[in-house]
């Protein structure tokens, strides 16, 4: 018995249960401890890795199991970076990504080569390979910006975009140097490299998005299969990258880009991806980074220490210069420069891979290897501290310059969304839309409303209604969104909707498109919906959503002249922007040039929009020539008597329905009047309208 216990607790641990227990203990305790002393948890996890690793107390060994977790964690970080990238921002600023990629690749290389060649005294090939290591960076501190909610900032988008450029370039350089060292740098090598890159790009960016869209639509109800499918795509892309002679992290990032448009950031699937990554895979990767650090190499002599400090200083200076020149060229703020430097200054996986390969091939010596290990530790710590500080500044800046604020009812209230459900069996994608456009800062739940006729079956119908909507509540809970169910009894359903919207002080009401039992006059401009439109002065979204919103490629917004003069203008515009960002698709705006001018003046919004002037309201169907297959059609209408009302709006929804029968469509009736409680305040909701009036005057 004693011998069994001794073998079980012999260091390092080899029992899988004990190893996993140690890892979970670190992940559980270290972040809480470092949060108390106001330091990034990333630093704590790396330091913990040093202590429990083979160069510390030798509690855990750097074996195949840890290598697997480390690889998964790094690929997960790169995948999450590609997935959370604001694709509209990235596409609109791809030139800036290339600018940053150029600076962060060339400047560290230009600074590093002379230092390695003439100060440290290495031959040209070792000096060039070591200098190329300075150009790489690992997004170790990316979880910080993701957690703080600034991952869609333009500076972060170009930094992530630049990562793929630098790491791919450096890894290609590594392949070239290794082939040259082996004497195999010939035409066959170049042909294989080019062909593999082309085939990889075709498979990942053409076939995989089509496969994923088909899978999500066919296997719509099995939410667990969605997550397994995402992991499958992640590792398929990593394996394909390896087959092409690239690093798996390149494939992981490409997988994130390929699925970017299909996984909204507010969805339950994205929540599951973030949860497993931040709870398990990424922390264990950070622990594994610490396990490779051997602090004792500092004691191996002055040369090791000199090489380590020289490499670290050169690496940080090169990345700071890249961030500085990017800031100047792209006209960024100091905090954006800080976030670029913070994210790009950490060296880990790619750096270590290059140095290890060079060391094993006999190109680099042990001083470079040991110095690089110290470089990894120092740069990861500095990167975490700088990123956390800069991310906090970015959060404050974005809050201060926020132009379109959530609708509110006084300083004491925040956004409220009400979703009346006529038939719980036919709820469709109304709740999905509400989840995507909801302001994440509002603590108020999305309310699902059922109005039950006042008869002897009323109580029984209320129970049935609540039971049938529980699945929608579960889906929302998986996305960490709060949804509640409201049921009320009324002789008249429209009156019940109007009364509940007022009682709950809802800002937005999302309703389903009327059924096909009646003519359109009774469907949309008459009967129940017409009564709701007439009597409810709220931002009203009437939706025909027969397909998943992720199947849409663009949002086409059609607005009448003077739409910018309505009180609800800022609300529907904000919600379309939020929806476009969630789906990573552009907005095509068909409307008056004055409306487009107001939108274009907002620098943070204009990259989302494609403006097409449209003023021919004598022939409103002329707008249909700009609508393509896969578009989400959004018509901004107006109630009679509103300043933006034109007679053509009465018939346009009918004609759009018949012309685009199987398209997703939304008709928006903006709120006209501010609630009395707001008229006596200087609430931020008025800022867009006030700014507009000042510009007009």
C-alpha positions in Angstrom: 0.0 0.0 0.0 2.8 2.4 0.9 4.6 1.6 -2.3 1.5 2.3 -4.3 1.0 5.7 -2.6 4.7 6.5 -3.1 4.5 5.8 -6.8 1.3 7.8 -7.2 2.7 10.9 -5.5 6.2 10.6 -7.0 7.3 13.8 -8.7 6.5 14.7 -11.4 2.9 13.4 -11.3 1.9 11.0 -14.1 -1.5 10.0 -12.9 -3.9 11.8 -15.3 -6.4 12.4 -12.5 -3.8 14.0 -10.3 -2.3 16.1 -13.1 -5.7 17.4 -14.1 -6.5 18.1 -10.5 -3.3 20.3 -10.2 -4.2 22.2 -13.4 -7.8 22.8 -12.2 -6.5 24.0 -8.8 -4.3 26.5 -10.5 -7.0 27.7 -12.9 -9.5 28.0 -10.0 -7.3 29.8 -7.5 -4.7 31.9 -9.3 -7.0 34.3 -11.3 -8.9 35.1 -8.1 -5.7 35.7 -6.2 -4.2 38.0 -8.8 -7.5 39.9 -9.2 -7.2 40.8 -5.5 -3.7 42.3 -6.1 -4.9 44.0 -9.3 -2.7 42.1 -11.7 -3.7 40.3 -14.9 -4.5 36.7 -14.2 -2.4 35.8 -17.3 0.7 36.7 -15.3 -0.4 34.5 -12.5 -1.0 31.5 -14.7 2.4 31.9 -16.4 4.2 32.2 -13.0 2.2 29.2 -11.7 3.4 27.2 -14.7 7.0 28.1 -13.8 6.6 26.9 -10.3 4.9 23.6 -11.1 6.9 22.9 -14.2 10.1 20.8 -14.7 12.3 23.8 -14.1 10.5 24.7 -10.9 9.2 22.2 -8.2 8.8 19.6 -10.9 5.2 18.8 -10.0 4.1 18.4 -13.6 6.2 17.3 -16.6 6.2 18.8 -20.0 4.9 15.5 -21.6 2.6 14.7 -24.5 -0.5 15.4 -22.5 0.6 19.0 -21.6 1.8 19.5 -25.2 -1.7 18.5 -26.4 -3.4 21.0 -24.1 -0.9 23.7 -25.0 -1.5 23.2 -28.7 -5.3 23.2 -28.2 -5.1 26.4 -26.1 -3.0 28.3 -28.6 -5.2 27.2 -31.5 -8.2 28.2 -29.4 -6.8 31.7 -28.9 -6.1 32.2 -32.6 -9.5 30.8 -33.5 -11.3 33.1 -31.0 -9.3 36.1 -32.4 -10.5 35.3 -35.9 -14.1 34.6 -34.7 -14.4 37.8 -32.7 -12.8 40.0 -35.3 -15.2 42.7 -36.5 -15.2 41.5 -40.1 -16.8 44.7 -41.5 -14.1 46.8 -39.7 -11.4 44.4 -40.9 -12.5 44.5 -44.5 -12.9 48.3 -44.4 -9.5 48.7 -42.9 -7.6 45.9 -44.6 -5.1 48.5 -45.8 -4.4 49.5 -42.2 -3.9 45.8 -41.3 -1.3 45.6 -44.1 0.3 48.8 -42.8 0.6 47.3 -39.3 1.6 43.9 -40.7 4.4 45.6 -42.7 5.7 47.6 -39.7 5.5 44.8 -37.2 7.3 42.5 -39.5 10.0 44.7 -41.0 10.9 47.0 -38.1 11.8 44.3 -35.6 13.6 42.5 -38.3 15.6 45.6 -39.3 16.4 46.4 -35.7 17.2 42.8 -34.7 19.5 41.7 -37.5 22.2 44.3 -37.0 22.1 43.6 -33.2 22.4 39.9 -33.6 25.0 40.2 -36.4 27.3 42.9 -35.1 26.6 43.2 -31.3 26.1 39.5 -30.4 28.4 38.4 -33.2 26.4 35.7 -34.9 26.8 34.6 -38.6 24.4 35.9 -41.2 22.0 32.8 -41.2 21.7 32.5 -37.3 21.4 36.3 -37.0 18.6 36.5 -39.7 16.7 33.5 -38.2 16.9 35.1 -34.7 15.9 38.5 -36.0 12.9 37.0 -37.7 11.8 35.7 -34.3 11.3 39.3 -33.2 8.7 39.8 -35.9 6.4 37.2 -34.5 3.9 37.7 -31.7 1.4 35.5 -29.9 -1.9 37.0 -28.8 -1.4 35.8 -25.2 -3.2 38.9 -23.8 -6.1 38.8 -26.2 -8.4 37.3 -23.6 -8.1 40.6 -21.7 -9.5 42.7 -24.5 -12.2 40.1 -25.2 -13.2 40.1 -21.5 -13.4 43.9 -21.4 -15.6 44.0 -24.5 -13.4 46.1 -26.8 -12.4 43.3 -29.2 -14.2 45.0 -32.0 -12.2 48.2 -31.8 -10.5 49.0 -35.1 -7.0 49.0 -33.5 -7.6 45.5 -32.3 -9.0 44.4 -35.6 -5.9 45.5 -37.5 -3.6 44.0 -34.8 -5.3 40.6 -35.1 -5.2 41.0 -38.9 -1.5 41.8 -38.8 -0.8 38.7 -36.7 -1.7 36.4 -39.5 0.5 38.4 -41.9 3.6 38.4 -39.6 3.4 34.8 -38.3 2.7 33.4 -41.8 5.6 35.4 -43.2 8.0 34.4 -40.4 7.0 30.7 -40.6 7.5 30.8 -44.4 11.0 32.3 -43.8 11.7 29.5 -41.3 10.7 26.9 -44.0 13.0 28.7 -46.5 16.0 28.8 -44.1 15.6 25.2 -43.1 15.4 24.2 -46.8 18.4 26.3 -47.5 20.3 24.7 -44.6 19.5 21.3 -45.9 20.3 22.2 -49.5 16.7 21.6 -50.7 15.8 25.2 -51.7 14.8 24.4 -55.2 11.9 24.8 -57.6 10.0 21.8 -56.1 10.0 23.5 -52.7 8.5 26.8 -54.1 5.9 25.0 -56.2 4.7 22.9 -53.2 4.5 26.0 -51.0 2.5 28.1 -53.5 0.1 25.3 -54.4 -0.5 24.3 -50.8 -1.3 28.0 -49.9 -3.8 28.3 -52.8 -5.5 25.0 -52.0 -5.7 25.8 -48.3 -7.3 29.2 -49.1 -9.9 27.7 -51.4 -10.9 25.0 -49.0 -11.1 27.2 -45.9 -12.6 30.4 -47.3 -14.9 28.9 -50.0 -16.0 25.3 -49.0 -16.1 25.5 -45.2 -18.4 28.6 -44.9 -20.9 26.8 -47.3 -20.6 23.6 -45.3 -21.1 25.4 -42.0 -24.1 27.3 -43.2 -25.7 24.1 -44.5 -25.0 22.3 -41.2 -26.4 25.1 -38.9 -29.6 25.2 -40.9 -30.1 21.4 -41.2 -29.1 20.6 -37.6 -30.9 23.6 -36.1 -32.3 22.1 -32.9 -29.2 20.2 -31.7 -27.2 23.0 -30.1 -24.5 20.6 -28.7 -23.7 19.4 -32.2 -23.1 23.0 -33.2 -20.2 23.3 -30.7 -18.7 19.9 -31.7 -18.9 20.9 -35.4 -17.1 24.2 -34.6 -14.3 22.2 -32.9 -14.2 19.8 -35.8 -13.7 22.7 -38.3 -11.0 24.3 -36.0 -8.9 21.2 -36.0 -9.6 20.3 -39.7 -8.2 23.7 -40.6 -5.2 23.3 -38.3 -4.5 19.9 -39.9 -4.8 21.3 -43.4 -2.4 24.0 -42.6 0.1 21.4 -41.4 -0.3 19.5 -44.6 0.5 22.6 -46.5 3.7 23.2 -44.5 2.3 25.9 -42.3 1.8 26.1 -38.6 -1.6 24.9 -37.2 -2.2 28.4 -35.6 -2.5 29.8 -39.1 -5.2 27.2 -39.8 -7.0 28.0 -36.5 -7.1 31.7 -37.3 -8.4 31.0 -40.8 -11.1 28.8 -39.3 -12.2 31.7 -37.1 -12.4 34.0 -40.1 -14.3 31.3 -42.1 -17.0 31.0 -39.4 -17.0 34.6 -38.4 -20.2 35.6 -40.2 -22.1 32.5 -39.0 -21.6 32.8 -35.3 -23.0 36.1 -33.8 -21.2 37.2 -30.7 -24.5 37.3 -28.7 -25.5 33.8 -29.7 -25.6 30.8 -27.3 -22.9 29.0 -29.5 -20.5 31.9 -29.1 -21.1 31.8 -25.4 -20.2 28.1 -25.3 -17.0 28.7 -27.3 -15.9 31.5 -25.0 -16.8 29.5 -21.9 -14.8 26.4 -22.7 -11.9 28.4 -24.0 -11.6 30.8 -21.1 -12.4 28.2 -18.4 -10.1 25.4 -19.6 -8.1 25.4 -22.8 -6.6 28.9 -22.7 -5.6 28.9 -19.0 -3.9 25.5 -19.4 -2.0 26.9 -22.5 -0.8 29.8 -20.4 0.4 27.4 -17.7 2.3 25.4 -20.3 4.0 28.6 -21.5 5.3 29.1 -17.9 6.4 25.4 -17.8 9.0 25.9 -20.5 10.6 28.9 -18.8 13.8 28.0 -16.9 14.7 30.9 -14.7 17.9 29.1 -13.6 19.4 29.8 -17.1 20.2 33.3 -15.7 22.8 31.6 -13.4 24.5 29.9 -16.3 26.8 32.8 -16.9 26.9 36.5 -17.9 26.6 35.7 -21.6 23.2 34.0 -21.1 22.0 37.1 -19.2 23.4 39.5 -21.7 21.9 37.7 -24.6 18.5 37.4 -22.8 18.3 41.1 -22.0 19.5 42.1 -25.4 16.9 39.9 -27.2 14.2 41.2 -24.9 15.0 44.8 -25.3 15.2 44.5 -29.1 11.9 42.6 -29.2 10.1 45.2 -27.2 11.7 48.2 -29.0 10.8 46.7 -32.4 7.2 46.1 -31.5 6.9 49.6 -29.9 8.2 51.2 -33.0 5.7 49.2 -35.1 2.9 50.4 -32.9 4.1 54.0 -32.9 4.4 54.2 -36.7 1.0 52.5 -37.1 -0.5 55.1 -34.8 0.9 58.0 -36.8 0.0 56.6 -40.2 -3.5 55.5 -39.1 -4.2 58.5 -36.9 -4.9 56.4 -33.8 -5.1 57.6 -30.1 -2.4 56.9 -27.5 -4.6 54.2 -25.9 -5.0 52.5 -29.3 -1.3 52.6 -29.8 -1.0 51.0 -26.3 -3.4 48.2 -27.2 -1.5 47.5 -30.4 1.8 47.3 -28.6 0.3 45.3 -25.7 -1.2 42.7 -28.0 1.8 42.4 -30.3 4.6 42.5 -27.8 4.1 39.0 -26.3 6.3 36.3 -27.7 5.4 32.6 -27.0 4.4 29.7 -29.3 5.6 30.9 -32.7 8.8 32.4 -31.3 9.6 29.2 -29.4 8.8 27.1 -32.4 11.3 29.0 -34.6 14.1 29.0 -32.0 13.6 25.3 -31.1 13.6 24.3 -34.8 16.7 26.4 -35.4 18.4 25.0 -32.3 17.6 21.4 -33.2 19.0 22.0 -36.7 22.3 23.3 -35.3 21.8 26.8 -36.6 21.3 28.5 -33.2 23.2 27.9 -30.0 22.1 27.3 -26.4 22.5 31.0 -25.5 19.9 32.1 -28.0 17.6 29.2 -26.8 17.9 30.2 -23.1 17.7 33.9 -23.8 14.5 33.3 -25.8 12.9 31.5 -22.8 13.6 34.6 -20.6 12.3 36.8 -23.4 9.0 34.9 -23.4 8.5 35.3 -19.7 9.3 39.1 -19.7 7.3 40.0 -22.8 4.2 38.0 -21.7 4.2 39.9 -18.4 4.7 43.3 -20.0 2.1 42.5 -22.7 -0.5 41.7 -20.0 0.1 44.8 -18.0 0.2 47.1 -21.0 -2.9 45.5 -22.6 -5.0 45.7 -19.4 -4.1 49.4 -18.9 -4.8 50.3 -22.6 -8.0 48.3 -22.7 -9.4 50.2 -19.7 -8.6 53.5 -21.4 -10.3 52.3 -24.6 -13.5 51.3 -22.6 -13.6 54.8 -21.1 -13.0 56.5 -24.5 -15.7 54.4 -26.2 -18.2 55.3 -23.5 -17.4 59.0 -23.7 -17.7 59.3 -27.5 -20.8 57.0 -27.8 -23.1 58.8 -30.2 -26.1 56.6 -30.4 -27.2 55.6 -26.9 -29.7 53.0 -25.9 -33.3 54.1 -25.7 -34.2 54.9 -22.2 -37.1 56.2 -20.1 -35.3 58.6 -17.8 -31.9 58.2 -16.0 -33.3 55.5 -13.8 -34.2 53.1 -16.6 -32.5 51.1 -19.4 -33.5 49.5 -22.6 -36.6 47.2 -22.6 -37.6 44.9 -25.4 -41.0 43.3 -25.6 -41.8 40.4 -28.0 -45.5 39.7 -28.3 -46.1 36.0 -29.4 -49.3 35.2 -31.1 -48.6 31.4 -31.4 -45.9 29.8 -29.3 -45.5 27.0 -31.8 -44.6 29.6 -34.5 -42.2 31.8 -32.7 -39.6 31.5 -35.5 -36.6 33.8 -35.2 -38.1 36.7 -33.3 -36.3 35.8 -30.1 -33.0 35.4 -32.0 -33.5 39.0 -33.4 -34.2 40.3 -30.0 -31.0 38.7 -28.6 -28.9 40.0 -31.3 -30.0 43.7 -31.1 -30.3 43.9 -27.3 -28.1 46.3 -25.5 -25.7 44.1 -23.5 -25.4 46.9 -20.8 -29.1 46.8 -20.0 -30.0 44.6 -17.1 -33.6 44.4 -18.2 -34.7 41.0 -19.6 -36.3 40.5 -23.0 -40.0 40.0 -22.3 -42.0 37.4 -24.2 -45.7 38.5 -24.1 -48.7 36.3 -24.6 -52.2 37.9 -24.6 -54.8 35.3 -23.8 -58.5 35.8 -24.6 -60.6 36.5 -21.5 -62.8 33.4 -21.4 -63.2 30.2 -19.3 -60.1 28.7 -20.9 -57.9 31.7 -19.9 -56.0 30.1 -17.0 -55.5 26.9 -18.9 -54.2 28.8 -22.0 -51.8 30.8 -19.8 -50.2 27.6 -18.5 -49.9 26.1 -22.0 -48.3 29.4 -23.3 -45.7 29.5 -20.6 -44.8 25.8 -21.1 -44.3 26.2 -24.8 -42.0 29.2 -24.4 -39.6 27.5 -22.0 -37.3 26.3 -24.8 -36.8 29.9 -25.9 -35.9 30.9 -22.3 -33.4 28.0 -22.2 -31.7 29.1 -25.4 -31.4 32.7 -24.2 -30.0 31.5 -20.9 -27.3 29.6 -22.8 -26.3 33.0 -24.3 -26.3 34.6 -20.8 -29.3 36.7 -21.8 -32.2 37.1 -19.4 -35.7 36.3 -20.8 -38.9 36.4 -18.9 -42.4 35.5 -19.9 -45.4 37.8 -19.4 -48.9 36.6 -19.8 -52.0 38.8 -19.6 -55.7 38.4 -20.2 -57.6 40.8 -22.4 -60.8 40.8 -24.5 -58.8 42.5 -27.3 -55.3 41.3 -28.2 -54.0 44.6 -29.6 -55.2 46.4 -26.5 -53.4 43.8 -24.4 -50.1 44.4 -26.3 -50.4 48.2 -26.1 -51.3 48.1 -22.4 -48.4 45.8 -21.5 -45.9 47.8 -23.6 -46.9 50.9 -21.6 -46.9 49.1 -18.3 -43.4 47.7 -18.8 -42.2 51.0 -20.4 -40.9 49.0 -23.4 -38.7 50.9 -25.8 -38.8 48.3 -28.7 -41.7 46.0 -29.6 -40.9 43.1 -31.9 -43.9 41.4 -33.6 -44.3 38.7 -36.1 -45.5 39.3 -39.7 -49.2 38.9 -40.1 -50.5 35.5 -41.3 -51.9 34.9 -44.8 -55.5 34.3 -43.8 -56.5 37.8 -44.7 -55.7 40.4 -47.4 -52.8 42.7 -46.7 -55.0 45.7 -45.9 -56.3 43.6 -43.0 -52.9 42.0 -42.3 -50.6 44.9 -42.0 -52.6 48.1 -42.3 -55.7 46.9 -40.7 -57.1 44.6 -38.0 -54.8 43.6 -35.1 -51.5 44.9 -36.4 -53.0 48.1 -37.6 -54.6 48.7 -34.2 -51.2 48.1 -32.6 -49.4 50.5 -35.0 -52.0 53.3 -34.5 -52.2 53.0 -30.7 -48.7 52.3 -29.7 -46.1 55.0 -30.0 -43.0 52.8 -29.6 -40.3 51.6 -31.9 -42.2 48.8 -33.6 -40.4 46.0 -35.5 -42.8 43.9 -37.6 -40.8 40.9 -38.8 -41.1 38.1 -41.4 -38.2 35.9 -40.5 -38.4 32.5 -42.2 -34.7 31.8 -42.4 -31.9 32.0 -39.8 -30.4 35.5 -39.7 -26.9 34.1 -40.2 -28.1 33.2 -43.8 -28.3 36.8 -44.7 -25.4 38.4 -46.6 -26.4 42.1 -46.4 -28.9 44.3 -44.6 -30.7 46.6 -47.1 -32.3 49.5 -45.3 -34.9 51.6 -47.2 -35.8 54.8 -45.4 -38.0 57.7 -46.5 -36.9 61.4 -46.7 -36.6 63.1 -43.3 -36.2 59.8 -41.5 -33.5 61.4 -39.5 -36.0 63.9 -38.1 -38.0 61.2 -36.3 -37.4 60.7 -32.5 -36.8 57.0 -33.1 -34.2 57.5 -35.7 -31.2 56.9 -33.4 -32.9 53.7 -32.0 -33.5 51.9 -35.3 -30.1 53.0 -36.7 -28.4 51.7 -33.5 -30.2 48.4 -33.8 -29.3 47.9 -37.4 -25.7 48.7 -36.7 -25.7 46.2 -33.8 -27.3 43.5 -36.0 -24.8 44.1 -38.8 -21.9 43.9 -36.3 -23.3 40.7 -34.8 -23.7 39.1 -38.2 -20.5 40.7 -39.7 -22.4 41.9 -42.8 -22.6 45.3 -44.4 -25.6 47.7 -44.5 -26.8 49.0 -47.8 -28.7 52.2 -47.2 -31.3 53.4 -49.8 -32.4 56.8 -48.7 -32.2 60.6 -49.0 -28.6 62.1 -49.1 -29.4 64.2 -46.0 -30.1 61.1 -44.0 -26.9 59.5 -45.3 -24.9 62.5 -44.5 -26.0 62.3 -40.8 -24.9 58.7 -40.7 -21.7 59.2 -42.6 -20.5 61.9 -40.2 -20.2 59.2 -37.5 -16.7 57.8 -38.1 -17.5 54.6 -36.1 -20.5 53.8 -38.4 -19.5 54.7 -41.9 -17.4 51.6 -42.5 -20.5 49.5 -42.0 -22.6 51.4 -44.7 -22.8 51.4 -48.4 -24.8 54.5 -49.4 -27.0 54.5 -52.4 -29.1 57.7 -52.8 -32.7 57.0 -53.4 -35.3 59.8 -53.7 -37.8 58.5 -56.2 -40.8 57.9 -54.0 -43.2 58.3 -56.9 -41.8 55.0 -58.0 -40.7 53.3 -54.8 -40.3 49.9 -56.3 -37.3 51.2 -58.2 -35.4 50.4 -55.0 -35.8 46.7 -55.7 -33.1 46.7 -58.4 -30.5 47.0 -55.6 -31.8 44.0 -53.6 -29.9 40.7 -54.1 -30.5 37.1 -53.0 -29.6 36.6 -49.4 -30.5 40.2 -48.4 -32.4 41.1 -45.2 -34.9 43.8 -46.3 -35.6 46.5 -43.8 -38.2 49.1 -44.6 -38.3 52.1 -42.3 -41.9 53.2 -42.5 -43.8 55.9 -40.6 -47.3 56.3 -39.1 -49.7 58.7 -40.7 -49.0 62.3 -39.6 -45.3 61.7 -38.9 -42.8 64.1 -40.4 -41.3 61.3 -42.6 -44.6 59.9 -43.8 -45.2 59.6 -47.5 -48.2 57.9 -49.1 -46.1 55.3 -50.9 -45.3 53.7 -47.5 -48.9 52.4 -47.2 -48.4 50.1 -50.2 -44.7 49.4 -50.3 -44.7 46.6 -47.7 -47.4 44.7 -49.7 -45.4 45.0 -52.9 -42.1 44.0 -51.2 -43.9 41.0 -49.8 -45.1 39.8 -53.2 -41.8 40.5 -54.9 -39.6 39.0 -52.3 -41.8 36.4 -50.8 -39.1 34.1 -49.3 -36.8 36.9 -48.1 -36.3 37.9 -44.5 -38.1 41.2 -44.1 -38.6 43.8 -41.3 -40.9 46.9 -41.3 -39.9 49.4 -38.7 -42.2 52.1 -37.3 -40.0 54.5 -35.3 -41.2 56.1 -32.2 -42.4 59.7 -32.8 -42.6 61.3 -29.4 -40.4 61.3 -26.3 -42.0 60.2 -23.1 -43.0 63.1 -20.9 -40.5 62.0 -18.2 -37.7 62.6 -20.7 -38.9 66.0 -22.0 -37.8 67.6 -18.7 -34.4 66.0 -18.7 -31.1 66.4 -20.6 -31.0 62.6 -21.2 -28.4 61.4 -23.7 -31.1 59.9 -25.9 -31.7 63.4 -27.2 -28.1 64.0 -28.3 -28.5 62.7 -31.9 -31.7 64.7 -32.4 -30.2 67.8 -30.8 -27.0 67.5 -32.8 -29.1 67.2 -36.0 -31.1 70.3 -35.2 -27.9 72.2 -34.5 -26.4 71.2 -37.8 -29.6 72.1 -39.6 -29.7 75.6 -38.0 
